[in-house]
Structures are given as C-alpha cells and as structure tokens.
C-alpha cells in the first residue's frame, strides 16, 4: 500500500491557475501508474488525467484537455496536475490515486486504482 497526500488546492478566480501536488510514501513510487479524479457536490467521482509509471504517456479527459496537464517526478515521489484557464465548473475535491503497474499502462477508471489520497478542495469563482 502507498500513502498519498495532495496539496495545492484553494480558491481562484475563473481564468486563473493552480498546481496540485500528490506526494507518495511507503512503496517505490516508480512502480505506480497515477491518476487524478475529482468530485463535485452531488456528483459522481470523475476522471481527470492519468500518467504511466515512467511518465512517458498521459491521458486527459476531454473536459480538461488543453487546460490541465498531468506530470510526475519519480525522484520526488510526486505527481502534479497543472490547471490553467480554470472555470467555475472545475470546482470540486481533487483526488490522486495510485495503481501498482508492470505493464506500462495508464488507467482512467476509478475502480482501476487501489490507493487514494484524502483530497484537496479547488474552488473557482466566477
């Protein structure tokens, strides 16, 4: 099991930017494929972005493509979500997730992940 701690959330005006970080501990970070999800009040958890364990491939949901970028630094045991051109509809609790992987794949289903962080709130005002 890996422990995940998100940070970087906050309140930002529409059009602004935030960078979320998720730092892992407990297991070698480089064996984990990582993902970001979000959940707004009254809505189901939604996929945002995913990255392979070596960072060579990424996948972003259509709703954030061109605005958000997932990346990772395995030396720092950290995955990032750079969020630009934020919109009020991006308001949600953002979660990072980890899945031990040996195939080099990324994953976009919440059920594919085994470990989750506690979440960080992102609020975008209009």
Secondary structure, 3 states (H helix, E strand, C coil): CCEEEEECCEEEECCCCEEEEEEEECCCHHHEEEEEEEECCCCCCEEEEEECCCCCCEEECCCCCCCEEEEEEHHHCEEEEEECCCCHHHCEEEEEEEEECCCCCCCCCHHHCCEECCCEEEEEEC
